[in-house]
Amino acid sequence: MSFGRPPSINVGFKVTPPDRGSFPLDHYGECSEKMKMYMACLKENGSTSTPCRHLSKDYLDCRMDKGLMERDEWKNLGLSNVDTKTKPSSEKPEAAPSGHNPPNQKQS
């Protein structure tokens, strides 16, 4: 026994890789801007992730590019059908009730 000092690491110590889904923290904030955009999107959408999937893909892509997680196929991450170039429109055009003109516009 070793009282007062750490046990020898040579005895029975086996190195194992981290569990799938665990990855290093972004200590240098390399992807923090993308993470903040994703979190803001979640907040705007009441924690519903569907409208924010394109931002999730951007964030994970940043992590993979910076070596903060192992590169994986998008289908394995559930994001194969998400296009990062176009984001879904969350704004719905407001339709004026029929026979009603918006303010500051004259009816002809």
N, C-alpha and C positions, 0 to 999 in steps of 0.2 A: 504494500500500500504506500501511497505517497501523500502523506499528510502535509498540508501547507504549500504544495506545489501542484501544478496541473499534471494529470497522468500522461504517460508517454503516448505520443500519437502514433508510434510505430506498432502498438499492440492492438490488433483488431479494428483498425480504422480502415474503412472502405469508402472510396469516393464514389458517389452516385450522381448522375445528372439530375437537374431539377425536374419536377413534375411538369407534364405538358400543360401549358397555360400559364406557367409562372415565368417571369422574365425580369431582367434587371430594371431597377428604377431609372428614370431619366434624370440623373443627378445634375446634368449640365443644361437641362431645359431645351434640348435640341428639338423636341417635338411639342413643346408646351403651347405654342400658338395654335396648332391644330387641335390639341386637346381642349383648349379654352373655347374654340369655335364649336366643337362637338358638345361640350357641356352647356354652352349658351343655347344651342339648338334644342337640347333636351329640356332645358328650363322653359323655353318658349313654347314647346309642344307638350307640356305637362308630363314629362318623362316618357313620352311615347317615342321609341327609337326609330320607327319606320321612316319618318320624314328626314331623319338625320343619318341614314345609312351611308350616304355618299361621304359624309364627314368622318364617319367611323372608318371607312375604307382608306381615306386620305391619311388619317392618324396612324393606322396600322401599317400602311405603306411607308410612312416616315420612319416608324420604329424599325421596320425591316431594313430600310436603306441605311440607317445609322447603326445597325448591328445590335439594337436593343432587344430584338427577338429574332428567332430563326425564321428565315423566309419560308413561306408555305403557300400552297395554291389557294386562290380565292375561294374555290369550291369547298375546300376543307374548313374555311373560316365562315362559310355561309354568305359570302359576298360576291359570288361569281356573276350574278345578274345585276350588279350595281355599277353604274357608269359614273366615274368621278368627274368627268368633263361637264356633265349637265346635272344640275340639281333640280329636284322636283319643285314645282311652283307651289308655295304655301300661301300665296296671296290669291284671294278670290276676288274677281272684279265685282264691284257693287252695282247691282242693277237698280235703276230708279223705277219706282212704281209707275205703271202705265198712266199716262195723262198728267204726270207730275214732272215739272222741270226742276233741275237742280238750281240752287240759288245763284244769282248773278248771271243767269242766262235768259235771254228773251225768247219767247215763243214766236215763230214766224207764221 
